[in-house]
Amino acid sequence: MNNVLGIINLSINQPLLHELTYSRATATVPFGGRYRLIDFVLSNMVNSGISNVAVLTHNSYRSIMDHVGSGKEWDLDHKQKGLFILPPADTNSSSFNGDLQNFHGHLEYFSRSSEEYVIISSSHMICNIDYNEVVEAHIQKNADITVVYKQMDSAREDLSNLIIVDVAEDNRVVSMTENHLKHEGCKVFMRMLVIKKDLLVELVKKSVTQNYYDLVRHVIIRNLHNLNVYAYEYTGYLAIINSIHNYYKYSMELLKPQIWRTLFFEPGLIYTKVKDEPPVEYAQGASVTNSLVANGCIIEGTVENSILFRGVKVGKGVVIKNSIIMQKCVIENDSSLDYVILDKDVFVTSGNRLQGEPMVPTVITKSSVI
Protein backbone atom coordinates (compact mmCIF):
# COMPACT_ATOMS: atom_id res chain seq x y z
CA MET A 1 0.00 0.00 0.00
CA ASN A 2 2.36 2.67 -1.23
CA ASN A 3 -0.58 5.05 -1.44
CA VAL A 4 -1.33 4.95 2.32
CA LEU A 5 0.30 6.93 5.12
CA GLY A 6 0.24 5.39 8.60
CA ILE A 7 -0.30 7.63 11.63
CA ILE A 8 -0.02 6.20 15.16
CA ASN A 9 -1.84 8.69 17.35
CA LEU A 10 -0.42 8.65 20.88
CA SER A 11 -1.69 12.06 21.90
CA ILE A 12 -4.08 10.64 24.50
CA ASN A 13 -2.83 8.29 27.24
CA GLN A 14 -4.96 5.81 29.23
CA PRO A 15 -5.11 7.20 32.79
CA LEU A 16 -6.67 4.05 34.27
CA LEU A 17 -3.43 2.14 33.67
CA HIS A 18 -2.15 4.02 36.73
CA GLU A 19 1.22 2.60 37.90
CA LEU A 20 2.06 1.18 34.48
CA THR A 21 2.14 4.66 32.93
CA TYR A 22 3.79 6.68 35.70
CA SER A 23 7.14 6.60 33.89
CA ARG A 24 6.16 5.64 30.33
CA ALA A 25 3.65 6.35 27.60
CA THR A 26 0.73 3.96 27.17
CA ALA A 27 2.25 2.85 23.85
CA THR A 28 5.32 1.40 25.58
CA VAL A 29 3.54 -0.55 28.32
CA PRO A 30 5.10 -4.07 28.25
CA PHE A 31 2.85 -6.90 27.08
CA GLY A 32 3.15 -10.62 26.44
CA GLY A 33 6.62 -11.28 27.82
CA ARG A 34 8.71 -9.32 25.33
CA TYR A 35 6.53 -6.83 23.47
CA ARG A 36 5.19 -3.28 23.92
CA LEU A 37 1.69 -2.14 22.96
CA ILE A 38 2.98 -0.05 20.05
CA ASP A 39 4.50 -3.18 18.47
CA PHE A 40 1.09 -4.38 17.34
CA VAL A 41 -0.02 -1.32 15.39
CA LEU A 42 3.48 -0.86 13.93
CA SER A 43 3.59 -4.49 12.80
CA ASN A 44 0.05 -4.31 11.37
CA MET A 45 0.99 -1.30 9.26
CA VAL A 46 4.21 -2.84 7.99
CA ASN A 47 2.53 -6.20 7.27
CA SER A 48 -0.09 -4.28 5.27
CA GLY A 49 2.62 -2.80 3.04
CA ILE A 50 2.69 0.70 4.58
CA SER A 51 6.23 2.09 4.30
CA ASN A 52 5.65 5.62 5.62
CA VAL A 53 4.67 5.69 9.30
CA ALA A 54 4.58 8.64 11.71
CA VAL A 55 4.17 8.43 15.48
CA LEU A 56 2.39 11.46 16.97
CA THR A 57 3.61 11.66 20.56
CA HIS A 58 2.46 13.68 23.55
CA ASN A 59 4.20 12.95 26.86
CA SER A 60 6.82 10.47 28.11
CA TYR A 61 7.94 10.04 24.53
CA ARG A 62 11.54 9.24 25.48
CA SER A 63 10.38 5.65 26.14
CA ILE A 64 8.86 5.54 22.64
CA MET A 65 12.06 6.79 21.01
CA ASP A 66 14.12 4.29 23.02
CA HIS A 67 11.93 1.36 21.99
CA VAL A 68 11.25 1.99 18.29
CA GLY A 69 14.58 3.70 17.48
CA SER A 70 15.05 3.99 13.74
CA GLY A 71 12.34 1.40 13.07
CA LYS A 72 14.86 -1.25 12.03
CA GLU A 73 12.96 -4.16 13.60
CA TRP A 74 9.90 -3.21 11.53
CA ASP A 75 11.91 -2.62 8.33
CA LEU A 76 11.21 1.10 8.49
CA ASP A 77 14.79 2.40 8.55
CA HIS A 78 14.65 3.73 4.97
CA LYS A 79 16.51 6.57 3.27
CA GLN A 80 13.15 7.76 1.97
CA LYS A 81 9.91 7.49 3.91
CA GLY A 82 10.21 5.04 6.83
CA LEU A 83 9.52 5.84 10.49
CA PHE A 84 9.09 9.38 11.85
CA ILE A 85 8.72 10.33 15.51
CA LEU A 86 6.78 13.60 15.66
CA PRO A 87 7.21 15.36 19.04
CA PRO A 88 4.37 17.30 20.70
CA ALA A 89 3.36 20.46 18.89
CA ASP A 90 3.51 22.26 22.26
CA THR A 91 5.74 20.83 25.01
CA ASN A 92 3.78 22.70 27.68
CA SER A 93 1.33 20.04 28.83
CA SER A 94 -0.93 22.61 30.53
CA SER A 95 -1.70 24.16 27.14
CA PHE A 96 -2.60 20.84 25.49
CA ASN A 97 -6.20 20.97 24.29
CA GLY A 98 -6.53 17.71 22.35
CA ASP A 99 -4.96 15.48 19.72
CA LEU A 100 -5.89 17.78 16.83
CA GLN A 101 -3.37 20.21 18.28
CA ASN A 102 -0.63 17.72 17.40
CA PHE A 103 -2.07 17.06 13.94
CA HIS A 104 -2.22 20.79 13.29
CA GLY A 105 1.33 21.30 14.53
CA HIS A 106 2.65 18.82 11.96
CA LEU A 107 0.65 19.79 8.87
CA GLU A 108 3.92 20.31 7.01
CA TYR A 109 4.66 16.60 7.41
CA PHE A 110 1.33 15.75 5.77
CA SER A 111 1.89 18.22 2.93
CA ARG A 112 5.28 16.66 2.15
CA SER A 113 3.86 13.14 2.06
CA SER A 114 2.82 11.84 -1.34
CA GLU A 115 0.25 9.29 -0.15
CA GLU A 116 -3.44 9.79 -0.96
CA TYR A 117 -4.93 7.99 2.05
CA VAL A 118 -4.18 8.02 5.79
CA ILE A 119 -4.74 5.28 8.34
CA ILE A 120 -4.90 6.65 11.88
CA SER A 121 -4.69 4.28 14.85
CA SER A 122 -4.08 4.41 18.57
CA SER A 123 -1.91 1.81 20.34
CA HIS A 124 -4.08 0.52 23.21
CA MET A 125 -6.46 -1.49 20.98
CA ILE A 126 -4.19 -4.43 20.17
CA CYS A 127 -5.04 -6.86 17.41
CA ASN A 128 -3.63 -8.46 14.26
CA ILE A 129 -5.38 -6.80 11.31
CA ASP A 130 -4.82 -6.47 7.56
CA TYR A 131 -5.36 -2.79 6.73
CA ASN A 132 -5.52 -3.59 3.01
CA GLU A 133 -9.04 -4.91 3.51
CA VAL A 134 -10.09 -1.76 5.37
CA VAL A 135 -8.74 0.54 2.66
CA GLU A 136 -10.35 -1.58 -0.06
CA ALA A 137 -13.74 -1.32 1.69
CA HIS A 138 -13.22 2.43 2.08
CA ILE A 139 -12.59 2.88 -1.64
CA GLN A 140 -15.48 0.62 -2.70
CA LYS A 141 -17.95 2.62 -0.60
CA ASN A 142 -16.52 5.91 -1.87
CA ALA A 143 -16.40 6.86 1.81
CA ASP A 144 -15.01 10.06 3.26
CA ILE A 145 -14.13 8.30 6.50
CA THR A 146 -14.16 4.60 7.38
CA VAL A 147 -14.05 3.63 11.06
CA VAL A 148 -13.11 0.15 12.30
CA TYR A 149 -15.26 -1.53 14.94
CA LYS A 150 -15.47 -4.83 16.80
CA GLN A 151 -18.72 -6.46 17.91
CA MET A 152 -18.38 -7.17 21.65
CA ASP A 153 -20.64 -8.36 24.45
CA SER A 154 -21.02 -5.83 27.27
CA ALA A 155 -22.20 -8.62 29.57
CA ARG A 156 -18.74 -10.22 29.35
CA GLU A 157 -16.47 -7.23 28.71
CA ASP A 158 -15.85 -3.95 30.50
CA LEU A 159 -16.78 -1.48 27.77
CA SER A 160 -16.80 1.66 29.89
CA ASN A 161 -15.08 4.78 28.56
CA LEU A 162 -15.35 3.50 24.98
CA ILE A 163 -17.16 4.80 21.90
CA ILE A 164 -20.01 2.72 20.53
CA VAL A 165 -20.92 2.81 16.84
CA ASP A 166 -24.47 2.48 15.49
CA VAL A 167 -24.40 1.17 11.91
CA ALA A 168 -27.14 1.01 9.26
CA GLU A 169 -27.65 -1.98 6.96
CA ASP A 170 -25.38 -0.50 4.29
CA ASN A 171 -22.61 -0.04 6.94
CA ARG A 172 -23.10 3.71 7.06
CA VAL A 173 -22.45 5.10 10.54
CA VAL A 174 -25.63 6.50 12.07
CA SER A 175 -24.19 7.59 15.40
CA MET A 176 -21.16 7.32 17.67
CA THR A 177 -21.80 7.71 21.37
CA GLU A 178 -19.85 7.77 24.62
CA ASN A 179 -20.98 6.68 28.09
CA HIS A 180 -23.46 4.27 26.55
CA LEU A 181 -26.15 2.28 28.31
CA LYS A 182 -25.30 -1.40 28.57
CA HIS A 183 -26.92 -3.85 26.20
CA GLU A 184 -25.99 -7.31 24.95
CA GLY A 185 -24.11 -6.39 21.79
CA CYS A 186 -21.91 -3.35 21.25
CA LYS A 187 -20.02 -2.21 18.19
CA VAL A 188 -16.87 -0.79 19.78
CA PHE A 189 -14.92 1.82 17.84
CA MET A 190 -11.33 0.55 17.74
CA ARG A 191 -9.76 4.01 17.39
CA MET A 192 -8.76 3.12 13.82
CA LEU A 193 -9.93 4.98 10.74
CA VAL A 194 -9.18 5.60 7.06
CA ILE A 195 -9.49 9.03 5.46
CA LYS A 196 -8.13 10.87 2.43
CA LYS A 197 -5.10 12.93 3.40
CA ASP A 198 -6.40 16.13 1.80
CA LEU A 199 -9.73 15.81 3.60
CA LEU A 200 -7.96 15.20 6.92
CA VAL A 201 -5.84 18.31 6.50
CA GLU A 202 -8.92 20.36 5.57
CA LEU A 203 -10.88 19.12 8.60
CA VAL A 204 -7.96 19.65 10.99
CA LYS A 205 -7.47 23.25 9.83
CA LYS A 206 -11.19 24.00 10.01
CA SER A 207 -11.61 22.43 13.46
CA VAL A 208 -8.64 24.17 15.07
CA THR A 209 -9.73 27.50 13.61
CA GLN A 210 -13.06 27.01 15.41
CA ASN A 211 -11.30 25.94 18.64
CA TYR A 212 -12.19 22.26 18.28
CA TYR A 213 -9.35 19.92 19.24
CA ASP A 214 -10.61 16.34 19.51
CA LEU A 215 -10.20 14.06 16.48
CA VAL A 216 -13.08 11.72 17.27
CA ARG A 217 -15.58 14.21 18.68
CA HIS A 218 -14.90 17.14 16.38
CA VAL A 219 -13.71 15.57 13.11
CA ILE A 220 -15.77 12.37 12.99
CA ILE A 221 -18.83 12.63 15.25
CA ARG A 222 -19.44 16.31 14.51
CA ASN A 223 -19.42 15.59 10.76
CA LEU A 224 -21.44 12.36 10.68
CA HIS A 225 -24.28 14.03 8.78
CA ASN A 226 -22.04 16.11 6.51
CA LEU A 227 -19.69 13.36 5.32
CA ASN A 228 -20.01 9.79 4.09
CA VAL A 229 -18.83 7.91 7.20
CA TYR A 230 -18.87 4.12 6.92
CA ALA A 231 -17.89 1.29 9.26
CA TYR A 232 -15.70 -1.76 8.73
CA GLU A 233 -16.21 -4.75 11.03
CA TYR A 234 -13.09 -6.43 12.38
CA THR A 235 -13.82 -10.04 13.36
CA GLY A 236 -10.46 -11.10 14.83
CA TYR A 237 -9.16 -11.05 18.38
CA LEU A 238 -9.12 -7.67 20.14
CA ALA A 239 -7.58 -6.73 23.50
CA ILE A 240 -8.49 -3.31 24.91
CA ILE A 241 -5.70 -2.19 27.24
CA ASN A 242 -7.28 0.79 28.98
CA SER A 243 -7.22 -0.24 32.66
CA ILE A 244 -5.22 -2.36 35.09
CA HIS A 245 -8.08 -4.88 35.17
CA ASN A 246 -8.11 -5.21 31.37
CA TYR A 247 -4.31 -5.33 31.18
CA TYR A 248 -4.23 -8.27 33.58
CA LYS A 249 -7.20 -10.02 31.98
CA TYR A 250 -5.92 -9.85 28.40
CA SER A 251 -2.37 -10.73 29.45
CA MET A 252 -3.62 -13.90 31.13
CA GLU A 253 -5.60 -14.81 27.99
CA LEU A 254 -2.26 -15.21 26.19
CA LEU A 255 -1.77 -18.42 28.17
CA LYS A 256 -4.44 -19.94 25.92
CA PRO A 257 -2.51 -21.29 22.89
CA GLN A 258 -5.19 -20.42 20.33
CA ILE A 259 -5.40 -16.80 21.44
CA TRP A 260 -1.61 -16.51 21.54
CA ARG A 261 -1.27 -17.88 17.99
CA THR A 262 -4.09 -15.70 16.66
CA LEU A 263 -2.74 -12.46 18.11
CA PHE A 264 0.93 -12.93 17.24
CA PHE A 265 0.81 -14.82 13.93
CA GLU A 266 -2.50 -14.32 12.08
CA PRO A 267 -2.56 -12.80 9.51
CA GLY A 268 0.99 -11.46 10.04
CA LEU A 269 3.86 -11.66 12.52
CA ILE A 270 4.18 -9.15 15.37
CA TYR A 271 7.69 -7.67 15.60
CA THR A 272 9.48 -6.02 18.50
CA LYS A 273 12.85 -4.58 19.50
CA VAL A 274 15.49 -7.32 19.37
CA LYS A 275 17.57 -7.95 22.47
CA ASP A 276 20.22 -10.66 22.30
CA GLU A 277 19.88 -12.63 25.53
CA PRO A 278 20.60 -16.27 26.43
CA PRO A 279 17.89 -18.92 26.65
CA VAL A 280 16.02 -19.51 29.91
CA GLU A 281 18.04 -21.33 32.58
CA TYR A 282 16.03 -23.86 34.58
CA ALA A 283 17.84 -24.99 37.73
CA GLN A 284 17.44 -28.47 39.18
CA GLY A 285 14.14 -28.60 41.05
CA ALA A 286 12.54 -25.74 39.10
CA SER A 287 8.92 -26.19 38.06
CA VAL A 288 7.14 -24.18 35.35
CA THR A 289 3.59 -24.92 34.15
CA ASN A 290 1.22 -23.06 31.79
CA SER A 291 3.42 -19.96 31.62
CA LEU A 292 5.18 -17.69 29.14
CA VAL A 293 8.87 -17.26 30.02
CA ALA A 294 11.07 -14.92 27.97
CA ASN A 295 14.79 -15.07 27.22
CA GLY A 296 17.40 -14.49 29.90
CA CYS A 297 15.33 -15.72 32.86
CA ILE A 298 16.83 -17.87 35.63
CA ILE A 299 14.26 -20.11 37.34
CA GLU A 300 15.03 -21.95 40.57
CA GLY A 301 11.53 -22.00 42.08
CA THR A 302 7.95 -22.66 40.94
CA VAL A 303 6.05 -20.68 38.30
CA GLU A 304 2.39 -21.41 37.48
CA ASN A 305 -0.06 -19.62 35.15
CA SER A 306 2.22 -16.60 34.86
CA ILE A 307 4.10 -14.40 32.39
CA LEU A 308 7.80 -13.66 32.95
CA PHE A 309 9.53 -11.02 30.85
CA ARG A 310 13.23 -10.99 29.91
CA GLY A 311 15.90 -11.39 32.56
CA VAL A 312 13.70 -12.29 35.54
CA LYS A 313 15.41 -14.17 38.39
CA VAL A 314 13.30 -16.53 40.50
CA GLY A 315 15.09 -17.81 43.63
CA LYS A 316 14.88 -21.14 45.44
CA GLY A 317 11.62 -21.86 47.22
CA VAL A 318 9.84 -19.05 45.39
CA VAL A 319 6.25 -19.72 44.30
CA ILE A 320 4.77 -17.45 41.59
CA LYS A 321 1.16 -17.98 40.54
CA ASN A 322 -1.24 -16.04 38.30
CA SER A 323 1.22 -13.15 38.03
CA ILE A 324 2.96 -10.87 35.51
CA ILE A 325 6.64 -10.25 36.22
CA MET A 326 8.27 -7.64 34.00
CA GLN A 327 11.84 -7.28 32.79
CA LYS A 328 14.80 -7.81 35.16
CA CYS A 329 12.78 -8.31 38.32
CA VAL A 330 14.43 -10.31 41.09
CA ILE A 331 12.40 -12.46 43.48
CA GLU A 332 14.63 -13.76 46.26
CA ASN A 333 14.34 -17.13 48.01
CA ASP A 334 11.16 -18.36 49.70
CA SER A 335 8.93 -15.53 48.50
CA SER A 336 5.35 -16.03 47.33
CA LEU A 337 3.44 -14.04 44.68
CA ASP A 338 -0.17 -14.61 43.64
CA TYR A 339 -2.21 -12.27 41.40
CA VAL A 340 0.62 -9.74 41.27
CA ILE A 341 1.97 -7.41 38.57
CA LEU A 342 5.60 -6.39 39.09
CA ASP A 343 6.80 -3.55 36.85
CA LYS A 344 10.41 -3.50 35.60
CA ASP A 345 13.40 -3.84 37.94
CA VAL A 346 11.42 -4.66 41.09
CA PHE A 347 13.41 -6.40 43.84
CA VAL A 348 11.45 -8.68 46.19
CA THR A 349 13.50 -9.64 49.25
CA SER A 350 13.52 -13.10 50.79
CA GLY A 351 10.43 -14.46 52.49
CA ASN A 352 7.95 -11.86 51.23
CA ARG A 353 4.35 -12.71 50.45
CA LEU A 354 2.45 -10.58 47.92
CA GLN A 355 -1.22 -11.40 47.41
CA GLY A 356 -3.74 -9.79 45.08
CA GLU A 357 -7.17 -10.73 43.73
CA PRO A 358 -8.25 -11.86 40.25
CA MET A 359 -10.25 -8.65 39.70
CA VAL A 360 -7.80 -6.41 41.54
CA PRO A 361 -4.21 -7.64 41.13
CA THR A 362 -1.54 -6.08 43.32
CA VAL A 363 0.64 -3.73 41.24
CA ILE A 364 4.21 -2.84 42.29
CA THR A 365 5.74 0.19 40.59
CA LYS A 366 8.96 0.19 38.60
CA SER A 367 12.29 -0.16 40.48
CA SER A 368 10.61 -0.74 43.87
CA VAL A 369 12.24 -2.77 46.64
CA ILE A 370 9.80 -4.89 48.62
N, C-alpha and C positions, 0 to 999 in steps of 0.2 A: 504494500500500500504506500507507494511513493507519493501519493497525492493526499496523504493524511498526516497532520501534525498532532503529536501526542502532548497533552498538558496534564501533569499531575498536580492537582490543586491541594496544597497543604496549608492553606491560609487559615483554616479553622481546625484547632485541636479538639480532642475529646476529653473534656474536663473530668468525666466520671471514671477515667482510668487512674486518677489520683496518683498514688506513689510511683506508678510505672512511667509517668510523664513529668515528674518533678525535675529531672535532669536531662530529658530528651524530648524530641518531637514525637507525636503519635506515630508518624511514619517509621520511626526506627525502634519501636517497641519490639523486643525479641519474640519470636514465635516458632514453635515446632522444632526446637533443639538447635537450630543453626541459622535460622532465617530472621529477617525483619519484615514488618508489614509492607513496606514499600517494594520489597522484592516481587510481590505478586503482580502488582499493576505494571511495574517495569517489565517483567517477563512476559506478561500478556501482550503488551504493546510490541515488544521485539518479536515475539512469536507470530504476531499478526502482520509482520513486515513493515512496521513503522520504524523509520531510521532517524527521525528528528523528534526528540523528546525534550521537553522543558519541565523543570520542577519549580513550581511557584512556592517559595518558602515564606514562613512568617516569623516564628521564634524558635529558639534552640536549634538553629539550622546547622550549627557546627557538627552535630551528630550525623546529620544527613550527608554533609560533605565528606565526613570521615568514612561513612559506609559506602556510598556509591562511587566516590572518587571520580575518575575519568569515564566511568561507565564500561570499563574493560570487560568485566564479567558478563555484561549483557551485550557485548559486541557493539557498543556505542561510542568507542573512542576513535572517531573518524576525523579526518582532516576537514571534511565538509559535513555539515549537519552534525548528528551525534547527540550527546547529552549536554544540556545546559542547566546550570543551577542559577535560578533568578532570585536574588536576595529581596527582602521586603522593600516595597516602594518607599516606605517611611519607617525608619528604625525606631522611632518613638512609639512604643506600644500603646501609650495613652491616647494617641491620635489615630489609632486604627479603627476604621468604621466598618469594614467588611471586606470580603475577598475581592470584590470588584475594584477596590483601591489598588490591589496588587496587579490585576489585569490592566488597569488603566496606566499604571506606572511603567508597564513594559510593552506598550503598544508598538514601540519601535521594533521590538523582537518579532511581533506578528507581521508587521509591514515588510520586514526583510525575508520572511519565510515565503517560499514559493507554493506551498501546499494549498489546495482548495478547501479541504475539510479539516475540522479540528475535533479530536476526541478529548473530552475533559473527564478526569476521574479523580476521586479522592483515594486514600490509601487504606482506610479502616474497613472497607467492604472487601474482604479477600475471597477470591474465587479464581477459577481457571477458565477464561473466556476467550473465544475467537472474535476479535473486533471486526474481522472482515464481514461476518454475517450481519453485524449491526449496521455497518456502513452500507452494505448492499440493500438492506431493508429500508434504510433512510433514503437512498437514491430512488428505489422503486416506488416509494410513496410520495416522492417529490416533496419531502418534509422540510420544514424550516429547522425544526429541532426534533431529534429522536432521543427519548429518555429510556434507560434500561431499568426494568423492574424484575422482582422475584416474587412469585406467589408464596406466601408464608401463612402459617396458622398461628393466630394470636393466642390461642388456647395453649400452645406448646412453646411459644417463643416470646421473649420480652421485646416488644416492638415499640416501647416508649421512646419518645424523642426522635422518631423517624417520620418520614414524609410518605404518605399513602397516596397512590395514584388510582384514579377512577377512569376506566377505559371503556370506550364505546365498542360496538361490534367490529368496526373497521379499524380498531386499534388507535383511533384518535383519542387524545387525552382530554377528558371532560373536566377534571379537577385534580388538584394536588393539595392535600390538606395536612396540617400538623396537629398534634395533640388530638388524635382521632379517638372515637369511641370504639371499644373492642367489639369485634365480631369474628366469625370463624375464619374467614379468608381475607387476607390483606395483600394487596399488590404494593410491595415496598420499593420505593425509589432507591436505586443502588448508588446514587451520586455519580452516575456515569451518563454522559450524553454526547451526541454527535450534532454538529452545527457547521454551517459554512463559515469559513474564516472571516470573510468580509461582513457577513451579517453579525457575527460575534463582536467585531470591532465597532460596528455601527451601534449595536445595543449597549456596549460598554460605555462608549462616549456619551450617548444619550442619557443613560441612567445616572452616570456620575455628574453630568451637568445639572440634573434635577435632584441631586443629593440622595440618590439611591445607590446602595453599596453592597447588596446581597445578590449573588449570582442566581440562586434558586428562587428567592422571593421576588426579586425585581426584574430579572431577565426572563425567567421561564413562567412562573405563576402569574405575574402581572400581565404577561402577553399571551396567555392561553387563548384568548378570543380574537387576538389580532394576527396570530401566526398559526401556521399548520404544525401543531405539536403532536407527534405520534409516539407510541410506546413499543418497545421491543421486549418480549418476555425471555428472560434467561432461565433455563430449566436445570442448570447444574447445581453443584454444591456451593452454598454461600455461608460465610462466617462473618458476623457483624461484630467487630471489636470496638465497642463503644462504652464498656463498663468493665469493672473488675470481675463481676459475675460472668459476663459473656466471655471475657478473655479466658477465664478458667474453664468454663464449659466447653468452648470450641477447641481449646488446647487438648482437653481430655478426649474429645472425639477423635483426635488423630491416632489414638491407640486402637481404633477400629481399622483394620487393614484396608477395607474397601474405601472408607472416607480418605485415608491417607493417600492411597493410589489415585483416587479421583482428583484430589486437590493438587497434588504435586506432579502428576504425569498426564492428565487428560484435559484438553487436547494437546497441550504442550508442556515442556519441562519448566520448572520454576528454578531460577538461578539466584545465586547469592554471592557475596564477597568470599573469595577463596582464602582460607587460612591453612597453611601446611602444618598439620599436627599429627602425632602418632596415633595408631589405633588405640581403642580402649584396652586398659590393662585390668584384667580380672584376677584378683589375688585368690589364693587357695581359701576356700570357705565362703567366697562371695556368692550371693544369690540374686539373680535379676529375672523378674517375670513381668510380662506384658508391659514393657517400658520402651521408650525411645532414649537411647544413650549416644551422645555425639562423640566425635573424636577427642582424644586427649584426656579422657576421664580415667581415674584410678578408683576402682571399686573393691573395697575390702569387706563391706557390710551387706545389707539386704536392701533391695530396691524393688518395690511392687507398684504397678499401675502409675508410673511416674514418667516425667520427661526431664532428662538431664542434658544441659547444654555443654559446650566445649569446656574441657579443662576442669571439670568438677572433681573434687577429691572426697571420697566417702570412707571414713575410718572404720576400724574394727568395732563390731558390736552395734554399729549404726543401723537403724531401721527407718527407711523412707517409704511412705505410702501416700498415694493419691496426691502427689506434690509436683511442683514445677521448680526446678533448681537451675538458675541461670548461670552464665559463663563464669568460670574460675571461683565458684563458691567452694568453701572448705567446711566440711562437717566432721568435727573431731569425734573420737571414740565414744561409743555408748550413748550417743544422742538419738532422739526419736522425733520424727517429723511426720505429721499426718494432716492433709488438706492445708498445705503451706505453699506460698509462692515466695521464693528468695530471689531478689534482684541480684545483679552482678556483684561479684566480689564480696559477698557476705561471708563472715567468719562465725561459725557456730561452735562454741567451746564445748569441751567434753561434758557429757552427762546432761545436756539440756533436753527439755521436752517442749516442742512447739506443736500446738493443737489448734486446728481451725474447724470449720464446718463446711459441708458440701456447698451450701448456698452462700456462705461467707467465709472464704478461705483467709487464713492469716497471711498478710503481706508484709515482708521485711524490706525496707528500702535499701538502695544500692550502698555498698561499702560499709554496712553496719557490722558491729561486733556484738554477738549475743552470748 
